[in-house]
Amino acid sequence: MPNNKTGRNQLVVPEAKQGLEQFKYEVANEVGIANYQTVDKGTLTSRQNGYVGGFMVKHMVEAYERNLAGRQ
C-alpha cells in the first residue's frame, strides 16, 4: 500500500464540516473537557482526545441504528 495521505481525513460531504465541528465541541463538553474549541489539543492527553473521537463515533452509530430501526 502506498504511503499517500492525500485522501486521509477528508470529509465525504464538505458541507458538513461546520456541523461536525459543533458536534465535536458538544461531545467534548459532555465528556468533561471544557473550552475544547480554544484549548491547545497538544496539552490534552491521548486518552482525553480519544474520548472525544470515540464518543463522536458512538453517538453517530447510535443515530444510524435509530434511523435503521425506523425504516422497518
PyMOL Python script that loads the backbone (N, CA, C, O; Angstrom):
from pymol import cmd

cmd.read_pdbstr("""\
ATOM      1  N   MET A   1       0.843  -1.170   0.000  1.00  0.00           N
ATOM      2  CA  MET A   1       0.000   0.000   0.000  1.00  0.00           C
ATOM      3  C   MET A   1       0.892   1.237   0.000  1.00  0.00           C
ATOM      4  O   MET A   1       1.813   1.331   0.810  1.00  0.00           O
ATOM      5  N   PRO A   2       0.635   2.168  -0.881  1.00  0.00           N
ATOM      6  CA  PRO A   2       1.472   3.375  -0.936  1.00  0.00           C
ATOM      7  C   PRO A   2       1.251   4.248   0.291  1.00  0.00           C
ATOM      8  O   PRO A   2       0.177   4.238   0.892  1.00  0.00           O
ATOM      9  N   ASN A   3       2.265   4.988   0.647  1.00  0.00           N
ATOM     10  CA  ASN A   3       2.201   5.889   1.789  1.00  0.00           C
ATOM     11  C   ASN A   3       1.698   7.245   1.333  1.00  0.00           C
ATOM     12  O   ASN A   3       2.437   8.229   1.363  1.00  0.00           O
ATOM     13  N   ASN A   4       0.449   7.299   0.915  1.00  0.00           N
ATOM     14  CA  ASN A   4      -0.156   8.502   0.372  1.00  0.00           C
ATOM     15  C   ASN A   4      -1.243   8.983   1.318  1.00  0.00           C
ATOM     16  O   ASN A   4      -2.232   8.280   1.522  1.00  0.00           O
ATOM     17  N   LYS A   5      -1.083  10.157   1.896  1.00  0.00           N
ATOM     18  CA  LYS A   5      -2.039  10.669   2.861  1.00  0.00           C
ATOM     19  C   LYS A   5      -3.018  11.676   2.267  1.00  0.00           C
ATOM     20  O   LYS A   5      -3.740  12.334   3.016  1.00  0.00           O
ATOM     21  N   THR A   6      -3.062  11.812   0.965  1.00  0.00           N
ATOM     22  CA  THR A   6      -3.903  12.846   0.369  1.00  0.00           C
ATOM     23  C   THR A   6      -5.383  12.598   0.616  1.00  0.00           C
ATOM     24  O   THR A   6      -6.131  13.567   0.744  1.00  0.00           O
ATOM     25  N   GLY A   7      -5.841  11.377   0.688  1.00  0.00           N
ATOM     26  CA  GLY A   7      -7.246  11.082   0.899  1.00  0.00           C
ATOM     27  C   GLY A   7      -7.619  10.916   2.355  1.00  0.00           C
ATOM     28  O   GLY A   7      -8.771  10.619   2.674  1.00  0.00           O
ATOM     29  N   ARG A   8      -6.670  11.104   3.229  1.00  0.00           N
ATOM     30  CA  ARG A   8      -6.891  10.858   4.644  1.00  0.00           C
ATOM     31  C   ARG A   8      -7.555  12.065   5.309  1.00  0.00           C
ATOM     32  O   ARG A   8      -7.188  13.212   5.054  1.00  0.00           O
ATOM     33  N   ASN A   9      -8.521  11.788   6.151  1.00  0.00           N
ATOM     34  CA  ASN A   9      -9.218  12.810   6.936  1.00  0.00           C
ATOM     35  C   ASN A   9      -9.921  13.862   6.097  1.00  0.00           C
ATOM     36  O   ASN A   9     -10.054  15.011   6.519  1.00  0.00           O
ATOM     37  N   GLN A  10     -10.364  13.481   4.928  1.00  0.00           N
ATOM     38  CA  GLN A  10     -11.139  14.409   4.105  1.00  0.00           C
ATOM     39  C   GLN A  10     -12.613  14.068   4.257  1.00  0.00           C
ATOM     40  O   GLN A  10     -12.988  12.896   4.285  1.00  0.00           O
ATOM     41  N   LEU A  11     -13.439  15.090   4.354  1.00  0.00           N
ATOM     42  CA  LEU A  11     -14.867  14.883   4.502  1.00  0.00           C
ATOM     43  C   LEU A  11     -15.470  14.388   3.202  1.00  0.00           C
ATOM     44  O   LEU A  11     -15.122  14.863   2.120  1.00  0.00           O
ATOM     45  N   VAL A  12     -16.364  13.444   3.317  1.00  0.00           N
ATOM     46  CA  VAL A  12     -17.102  12.956   2.154  1.00  0.00           C
ATOM     47  C   VAL A  12     -18.098  14.029   1.715  1.00  0.00           C
ATOM     48  O   VAL A  12     -18.339  14.220   0.524  1.00  0.00           O
ATOM     49  N   VAL A  13     -18.669  14.720   2.695  1.00  0.00           N
ATOM     50  CA  VAL A  13     -19.613  15.808   2.433  1.00  0.00           C
ATOM     51  C   VAL A  13     -19.040  17.077   3.056  1.00  0.00           C
ATOM     52  O   VAL A  13     -19.293  17.350   4.230  1.00  0.00           O
ATOM     53  N   PRO A  14     -18.277  17.854   2.300  1.00  0.00           N
ATOM     54  CA  PRO A  14     -17.623  19.041   2.858  1.00  0.00           C
ATOM     55  C   PRO A  14     -18.585  20.033   3.517  1.00  0.00           C
ATOM     56  O   PRO A  14     -18.188  20.771   4.419  1.00  0.00           O
ATOM     57  N   GLU A  15     -19.837  20.055   3.078  1.00  0.00           N
ATOM     58  CA  GLU A  15     -20.821  20.959   3.650  1.00  0.00           C
ATOM     59  C   GLU A  15     -21.116  20.628   5.107  1.00  0.00           C
ATOM     60  O   GLU A  15     -21.696  21.449   5.818  1.00  0.00           O
ATOM     61  N   ALA A  16     -20.730  19.443   5.564  1.00  0.00           N
ATOM     62  CA  ALA A  16     -20.999  19.004   6.934  1.00  0.00           C
ATOM     63  C   ALA A  16     -19.924  19.454   7.917  1.00  0.00           C
ATOM     64  O   ALA A  16     -20.039  19.191   9.115  1.00  0.00           O
ATOM     65  N   LYS A  17     -18.897  20.118   7.441  1.00  0.00           N
ATOM     66  CA  LYS A  17     -17.768  20.472   8.301  1.00  0.00           C
ATOM     67  C   LYS A  17     -18.189  21.282   9.519  1.00  0.00           C
ATOM     68  O   LYS A  17     -17.797  20.956  10.639  1.00  0.00           O
ATOM     69  N   GLN A  18     -18.969  22.317   9.321  1.00  0.00           N
ATOM     70  CA  GLN A  18     -19.406  23.168  10.428  1.00  0.00           C
ATOM     71  C   GLN A  18     -20.184  22.360  11.466  1.00  0.00           C
ATOM     72  O   GLN A  18     -19.959  22.513  12.667  1.00  0.00           O
ATOM     73  N   GLY A  19     -21.087  21.509  11.013  1.00  0.00           N
ATOM     74  CA  GLY A  19     -21.875  20.696  11.920  1.00  0.00           C
ATOM     75  C   GLY A  19     -21.019  19.704  12.694  1.00  0.00           C
ATOM     76  O   GLY A  19     -21.251  19.479  13.882  1.00  0.00           O
ATOM     77  N   LEU A  20     -20.035  19.113  12.035  1.00  0.00           N
ATOM     78  CA  LEU A  20     -19.145  18.175  12.710  1.00  0.00           C
ATOM     79  C   LEU A  20     -18.275  18.869  13.752  1.00  0.00           C
ATOM     80  O   LEU A  20     -18.011  18.311  14.817  1.00  0.00           O
ATOM     81  N   GLU A  21     -17.833  20.077  13.445  1.00  0.00           N
ATOM     82  CA  GLU A  21     -17.052  20.837  14.419  1.00  0.00           C
ATOM     83  C   GLU A  21     -17.885  21.131  15.658  1.00  0.00           C
ATOM     84  O   GLU A  21     -17.410  20.968  16.783  1.00  0.00           O
ATOM     85  N   GLN A  22     -19.128  21.563  15.454  1.00  0.00           N
ATOM     86  CA  GLN A  22     -20.014  21.853  16.582  1.00  0.00           C
ATOM     87  C   GLN A  22     -20.286  20.578  17.381  1.00  0.00           C
ATOM     88  O   GLN A  22     -20.293  20.604  18.612  1.00  0.00           O
ATOM     89  N   PHE A  23     -20.506  19.484  16.693  1.00  0.00           N
ATOM     90  CA  PHE A  23     -20.745  18.190  17.337  1.00  0.00           C
ATOM     91  C   PHE A  23     -19.540  17.798  18.198  1.00  0.00           C
ATOM     92  O   PHE A  23     -19.702  17.299  19.312  1.00  0.00           O
ATOM     93  N   LYS A  24     -18.342  18.027  17.680  1.00  0.00           N
ATOM     94  CA  LYS A  24     -17.113  17.715  18.414  1.00  0.00           C
ATOM     95  C   LYS A  24     -17.054  18.487  19.731  1.00  0.00           C
ATOM     96  O   LYS A  24     -16.711  17.926  20.772  1.00  0.00           O
ATOM     97  N   TYR A  25     -17.393  19.784  19.677  1.00  0.00           N
ATOM     98  CA  TYR A  25     -17.347  20.612  20.877  1.00  0.00           C
ATOM     99  C   TYR A  25     -18.410  20.192  21.887  1.00  0.00           C
ATOM    100  O   TYR A  25     -18.169  20.219  23.094  1.00  0.00           O
ATOM    101  N   GLU A  26     -19.582  19.806  21.395  1.00  0.00           N
ATOM    102  CA  GLU A  26     -20.639  19.334  22.291  1.00  0.00           C
ATOM    103  C   GLU A  26     -20.229  18.043  22.981  1.00  0.00           C
ATOM    104  O   GLU A  26     -20.453  17.881  24.180  1.00  0.00           O
ATOM    105  N   VAL A  27     -19.634  17.127  22.236  1.00  0.00           N
ATOM    106  CA  VAL A  27     -19.191  15.861  22.807  1.00  0.00           C
ATOM    107  C   VAL A  27     -18.067  16.097  23.810  1.00  0.00           C
ATOM    108  O   VAL A  27     -18.050  15.472  24.870  1.00  0.00           O
ATOM    109  N   ALA A  28     -17.142  16.975  23.496  1.00  0.00           N
ATOM    110  CA  ALA A  28     -16.049  17.284  24.419  1.00  0.00           C
ATOM    111  C   ALA A  28     -16.601  17.826  25.727  1.00  0.00           C
ATOM    112  O   ALA A  28     -16.131  17.451  26.802  1.00  0.00           O
ATOM    113  N   ASN A  29     -17.579  18.691  25.650  1.00  0.00           N
ATOM    114  CA  ASN A  29     -18.211  19.216  26.848  1.00  0.00           C
ATOM    115  C   ASN A  29     -18.897  18.099  27.628  1.00  0.00           C
ATOM    116  O   ASN A  29     -18.844  18.065  28.857  1.00  0.00           O
ATOM    117  N   GLU A  30     -19.541  17.184  26.903  1.00  0.00           N
ATOM    118  CA  GLU A  30     -20.231  16.052  27.517  1.00  0.00           C
ATOM    119  C   GLU A  30     -19.263  15.151  28.294  1.00  0.00           C
ATOM    120  O   GLU A  30     -19.618  14.640  29.356  1.00  0.00           O
ATOM    121  N   VAL A  31     -18.067  14.955  27.784  1.00  0.00           N
ATOM    122  CA  VAL A  31     -17.095  14.090  28.461  1.00  0.00           C
ATOM    123  C   VAL A  31     -16.233  14.859  29.458  1.00  0.00           C
ATOM    124  O   VAL A  31     -15.293  14.302  30.025  1.00  0.00           O
ATOM    125  N   GLY A  32     -16.549  16.143  29.673  1.00  0.00           N
ATOM    126  CA  GLY A  32     -15.905  16.904  30.720  1.00  0.00           C
ATOM    127  C   GLY A  32     -14.697  17.723  30.319  1.00  0.00           C
ATOM    128  O   GLY A  32     -13.902  18.109  31.176  1.00  0.00           O
ATOM    129  N   ILE A  33     -14.542  17.996  29.031  1.00  0.00           N
ATOM    130  CA  ILE A  33     -13.423  18.832  28.582  1.00  0.00           C
ATOM    131  C   ILE A  33     -14.005  20.187  28.191  1.00  0.00           C
ATOM    132  O   ILE A  33     -14.537  20.365  27.095  1.00  0.00           O
ATOM    133  N   ALA A  34     -13.891  21.135  29.117  1.00  0.00           N
ATOM    134  CA  ALA A  34     -14.435  22.474  28.873  1.00  0.00           C
ATOM    135  C   ALA A  34     -13.527  23.242  27.916  1.00  0.00           C
ATOM    136  O   ALA A  34     -12.320  23.011  27.860  1.00  0.00           O
ATOM    137  N   ASN A  35     -14.124  24.145  27.179  1.00  0.00           N
ATOM    138  CA  ASN A  35     -13.388  25.024  26.253  1.00  0.00           C
ATOM    139  C   ASN A  35     -12.553  24.251  25.234  1.00  0.00           C
ATOM    140  O   ASN A  35     -11.455  24.684  24.886  1.00  0.00           O
ATOM    141  N   TYR A  36     -13.046  23.136  24.762  1.00  0.00           N
ATOM    142  CA  TYR A  36     -12.309  22.312  23.803  1.00  0.00           C
ATOM    143  C   TYR A  36     -12.002  23.079  22.527  1.00  0.00           C
ATOM    144  O   TYR A  36     -11.002  22.817  21.858  1.00  0.00           O
ATOM    145  N   GLN A  37     -12.859  24.020  22.199  1.00  0.00           N
ATOM    146  CA  GLN A  37     -12.677  24.794  20.964  1.00  0.00           C
ATOM    147  C   GLN A  37     -11.416  25.656  21.034  1.00  0.00           C
ATOM    148  O   GLN A  37     -10.759  25.879  20.017  1.00  0.00           O
ATOM    149  N   THR A  38     -11.081  26.135  22.216  1.00  0.00           N
ATOM    150  CA  THR A  38      -9.948  27.048  22.334  1.00  0.00           C
ATOM    151  C   THR A  38      -8.716  26.419  22.985  1.00  0.00           C
ATOM    152  O   THR A  38      -7.631  26.996  22.928  1.00  0.00           O
ATOM    153  N   VAL A  39      -8.866  25.267  23.591  1.00  0.00           N
ATOM    154  CA  VAL A  39      -7.739  24.641  24.286  1.00  0.00           C
ATOM    155  C   VAL A  39      -6.728  24.094  23.273  1.00  0.00           C
ATOM    156  O   VAL A  39      -7.105  23.624  22.200  1.00  0.00           O
ATOM    157  N   ASP A  40      -5.453  24.160  23.623  1.00  0.00           N
ATOM    158  CA  ASP A  40      -4.399  23.569  22.789  1.00  0.00           C
ATOM    159  C   ASP A  40      -4.503  22.052  22.928  1.00  0.00           C
ATOM    160  O   ASP A  40      -4.240  21.503  23.998  1.00  0.00           O
ATOM    161  N   LYS A  41      -4.886  21.379  21.849  1.00  0.00           N
ATOM    162  CA  LYS A  41      -5.107  19.926  21.906  1.00  0.00           C
ATOM    163  C   LYS A  41      -3.838  19.166  22.295  1.00  0.00           C
ATOM    164  O   LYS A  41      -3.910  18.040  22.786  1.00  0.00           O
ATOM    165  N   GLY A  42      -2.675  19.789  22.073  1.00  0.00           N
ATOM    166  CA  GLY A  42      -1.415  19.156  22.445  1.00  0.00           C
ATOM    167  C   GLY A  42      -1.213  19.068  23.944  1.00  0.00           C
ATOM    168  O   GLY A  42      -0.396  18.278  24.416  1.00  0.00           O
ATOM    169  N   THR A  43      -1.958  19.881  24.707  1.00  0.00           N
ATOM    170  CA  THR A  43      -1.840  19.833  26.157  1.00  0.00           C
ATOM    171  C   THR A  43      -2.744  18.772  26.765  1.00  0.00           C
ATOM    172  O   THR A  43      -2.623  18.453  27.948  1.00  0.00           O
ATOM    173  N   LEU A  44      -3.652  18.223  25.960  1.00  0.00           N
ATOM    174  CA  LEU A  44      -4.538  17.166  26.437  1.00  0.00           C
ATOM    175  C   LEU A  44      -3.858  15.813  26.276  1.00  0.00           C
ATOM    176  O   LEU A  44      -2.986  15.639  25.425  1.00  0.00           O
ATOM    177  N   THR A  45      -4.264  14.872  27.094  1.00  0.00           N
ATOM    178  CA  THR A  45      -3.705  13.525  26.971  1.00  0.00           C
ATOM    179  C   THR A  45      -4.319  12.825  25.762  1.00  0.00           C
ATOM    180  O   THR A  45      -5.359  13.238  25.248  1.00  0.00           O
ATOM    181  N   SER A  46      -3.665  11.772  25.326  1.00  0.00           N
ATOM    182  CA  SER A  46      -4.210  10.969  24.225  1.00  0.00           C
ATOM    183  C   SER A  46      -5.562  10.404  24.613  1.00  0.00           C
ATOM    184  O   SER A  46      -6.468  10.311  23.784  1.00  0.00           O
ATOM    185  N   ARG A  47      -5.693  10.032  25.860  1.00  0.00           N
ATOM    186  CA  ARG A  47      -6.956   9.476  26.337  1.00  0.00           C
ATOM    187  C   ARG A  47      -8.071  10.519  26.219  1.00  0.00           C
ATOM    188  O   ARG A  47      -9.171  10.196  25.770  1.00  0.00           O
ATOM    189  N   GLN A  48      -7.798  11.761  26.617  1.00  0.00           N
ATOM    190  CA  GLN A  48      -8.817  12.809  26.527  1.00  0.00           C
ATOM    191  C   GLN A  48      -9.220  13.064  25.083  1.00  0.00           C
ATOM    192  O   GLN A  48     -10.410  13.136  24.778  1.00  0.00           O
ATOM    193  N   ASN A  49      -8.255  13.199  24.201  1.00  0.00           N
ATOM    194  CA  ASN A  49      -8.565  13.411  22.786  1.00  0.00           C
ATOM    195  C   ASN A  49      -9.278  12.198  22.200  1.00  0.00           C
ATOM    196  O   ASN A  49     -10.178  12.343  21.374  1.00  0.00           O
ATOM    197  N   GLY A  50      -8.879  11.008  22.624  1.00  0.00           N
ATOM    198  CA  GLY A  50      -9.517   9.785  22.143  1.00  0.00           C
ATOM    199  C   GLY A  50     -10.959   9.662  22.581  1.00  0.00           C
ATOM    200  O   GLY A  50     -11.804   9.171  21.833  1.00  0.00           O
ATOM    201  N   TYR A  51     -11.246  10.122  23.824  1.00  0.00           N
ATOM    202  CA  TYR A  51     -12.629  10.102  24.298  1.00  0.00           C
ATOM    203  C   TYR A  51     -13.534  10.905  23.381  1.00  0.00           C
ATOM    204  O   TYR A  51     -14.643  10.477  23.062  1.00  0.00           O
ATOM    205  N   VAL A  52     -13.065  12.058  22.962  1.00  0.00           N
ATOM    206  CA  VAL A  52     -13.889  12.917  22.110  1.00  0.00           C
ATOM    207  C   VAL A  52     -14.226  12.189  20.806  1.00  0.00           C
ATOM    208  O   VAL A  52     -15.395  12.094  20.430  1.00  0.00           O
ATOM    209  N   GLY A  53     -13.210  11.679  20.123  1.00  0.00           N
ATOM    210  CA  GLY A  53     -13.456  10.959  18.874  1.00  0.00           C
ATOM    211  C   GLY A  53     -14.269   9.702  19.082  1.00  0.00           C
ATOM    212  O   GLY A  53     -15.157   9.397  18.286  1.00  0.00           O
ATOM    213  N   GLY A  54     -13.980   8.975  20.134  1.00  0.00           N
ATOM    214  CA  GLY A  54     -14.706   7.739  20.416  1.00  0.00           C
ATOM    215  C   GLY A  54     -16.173   7.971  20.704  1.00  0.00           C
ATOM    216  O   GLY A  54     -17.031   7.239  20.213  1.00  0.00           O
ATOM    217  N   PHE A  55     -16.468   9.001  21.511  1.00  0.00           N
ATOM    218  CA  PHE A  55     -17.856   9.307  21.805  1.00  0.00           C
ATOM    219  C   PHE A  55     -18.580   9.856  20.588  1.00  0.00           C
ATOM    220  O   PHE A  55     -19.781   9.633  20.430  1.00  0.00           O
ATOM    221  N   MET A  56     -17.867  10.573  19.725  1.00  0.00           N
ATOM    222  CA  MET A  56     -18.494  11.041  18.489  1.00  0.00           C
ATOM    223  C   MET A  56     -18.947   9.846  17.657  1.00  0.00           C
ATOM    224  O   MET A  56     -20.073   9.815  17.159  1.00  0.00           O
ATOM    225  N   VAL A  57     -18.068   8.870  17.511  1.00  0.00           N
ATOM    226  CA  VAL A  57     -18.406   7.674  16.725  1.00  0.00           C
ATOM    227  C   VAL A  57     -19.560   6.932  17.376  1.00  0.00           C
ATOM    228  O   VAL A  57     -20.480   6.484  16.693  1.00  0.00           O
ATOM    229  N   LYS A  58     -19.513   6.799  18.698  1.00  0.00           N
ATOM    230  CA  LYS A  58     -20.582   6.101  19.417  1.00  0.00           C
ATOM    231  C   LYS A  58     -21.929   6.762  19.148  1.00  0.00           C
ATOM    232  O   LYS A  58     -22.909   6.079  18.852  1.00  0.00           O
ATOM    233  N   HIS A  59     -21.982   8.091  19.251  1.00  0.00           N
ATOM    234  CA  HIS A  59     -23.238   8.812  19.004  1.00  0.00           C
ATOM    235  C   HIS A  59     -23.687   8.674  17.558  1.00  0.00           C
ATOM    236  O   HIS A  59     -24.881   8.538  17.295  1.00  0.00           O
ATOM    237  N   MET A  60     -22.749   8.707  16.613  1.00  0.00           N
ATOM    238  CA  MET A  60     -23.126   8.566  15.203  1.00  0.00           C
ATOM    239  C   MET A  60     -23.672   7.173  14.908  1.00  0.00           C
ATOM    240  O   MET A  60     -24.632   7.034  14.151  1.00  0.00           O
ATOM    241  N   VAL A  61     -23.073   6.146  15.495  1.00  0.00           N
ATOM    242  CA  VAL A  61     -23.566   4.782  15.299  1.00  0.00           C
ATOM    243  C   VAL A  61     -24.956   4.637  15.911  1.00  0.00           C
ATOM    244  O   VAL A  61     -25.840   4.031  15.305  1.00  0.00           O
ATOM    245  N   GLU A  62     -25.154   5.189  17.108  1.00  0.00           N
ATOM    246  CA  GLU A  62     -26.472   5.127  17.736  1.00  0.00           C
ATOM    247  C   GLU A  62     -27.529   5.815  16.880  1.00  0.00           C
ATOM    248  O   GLU A  62     -28.637   5.300  16.727  1.00  0.00           O
ATOM    249  N   ALA A  63     -27.194   6.964  16.329  1.00  0.00           N
ATOM    250  CA  ALA A  63     -28.142   7.684  15.474  1.00  0.00           C
ATOM    251  C   ALA A  63     -28.456   6.873  14.219  1.00  0.00           C
ATOM    252  O   ALA A  63     -29.607   6.820  13.784  1.00  0.00           O
ATOM    253  N   TYR A  64     -27.450   6.253  13.645  1.00  0.00           N
ATOM    254  CA  TYR A  64     -27.662   5.439  12.444  1.00  0.00           C
ATOM    255  C   TYR A  64     -28.541   4.232  12.761  1.00  0.00           C
ATOM    256  O   TYR A  64     -29.426   3.875  11.982  1.00  0.00           O
ATOM    257  N   GLU A  65     -28.289   3.606  13.912  1.00  0.00           N
ATOM    258  CA  GLU A  65     -29.101   2.453  14.302  1.00  0.00           C
ATOM    259  C   GLU A  65     -30.556   2.860  14.532  1.00  0.00           C
ATOM    260  O   GLU A  65     -31.474   2.140  14.139  1.00  0.00           O
ATOM    261  N   ARG A  66     -30.765   4.020  15.171  1.00  0.00           N
ATOM    262  CA  ARG A  66     -32.139   4.506  15.367  1.00  0.00           C
ATOM    263  C   ARG A  66     -32.805   4.758  14.015  1.00  0.00           C
ATOM    264  O   ARG A  66     -33.985   4.459  13.835  1.00  0.00           O
ATOM    265  N   ASN A  67     -32.053   5.304  13.074  1.00  0.00           N
ATOM    266  CA  ASN A  67     -32.583   5.565  11.738  1.00  0.00           C
ATOM    267  C   ASN A  67     -32.948   4.254  11.053  1.00  0.00           C
ATOM    268  O   ASN A  67     -34.000   4.157  10.421  1.00  0.00           O
ATOM    269  N   LEU A  68     -32.091   3.253  11.172  1.00  0.00           N
ATOM    270  CA  LEU A  68     -32.406   1.952  10.574  1.00  0.00           C
ATOM    271  C   LEU A  68     -33.621   1.307  11.208  1.00  0.00           C
ATOM    272  O   LEU A  68     -34.444   0.712  10.512  1.00  0.00           O
ATOM    273  N   ALA A  69     -33.741   1.417  12.509  1.00  0.00           N
ATOM    274  CA  ALA A  69     -34.892   0.833  13.206  1.00  0.00           C
ATOM    275  C   ALA A  69     -36.189   1.485  12.767  1.00  0.00           C
ATOM    276  O   ALA A  69     -37.230   0.829  12.728  1.00  0.00           O
ATOM    277  N   GLY A  70     -36.141   2.760  12.437  1.00  0.00           N
ATOM    278  CA  GLY A  70     -37.323   3.482  11.984  1.00  0.00           C
ATOM    279  C   GLY A  70     -37.752   3.115  10.591  1.00  0.00           C
ATOM    280  O   GLY A  70     -38.880   3.410  10.197  1.00  0.00           O
ATOM    281  N   ARG A  71     -36.881   2.477   9.828  1.00  0.00           N
ATOM    282  CA  ARG A  71     -37.190   2.113   8.440  1.00  0.00           C
ATOM    283  C   ARG A  71     -37.929   0.785   8.340  1.00  0.00           C
ATOM    284  O   ARG A  71     -38.443   0.451   7.272  1.00  0.00           O
ATOM    285  N   GLN A  72     -37.994   0.034   9.407  1.00  0.00           N
ATOM    286  CA  GLN A  72     -38.627  -1.291   9.342  1.00  0.00           C
ATOM    287  C   GLN A  72     -40.108  -1.217   9.230  1.00  0.00           C
ATOM    288  O   GLN A  72     -40.775  -2.249   9.166  1.00  0.00           O
TER     289      GLN A  72
END
""", "prot")
cmd.dss("prot")
cmd.show_as("cartoon", "prot")
cmd.util.cbc("prot")
cmd.orient("prot")
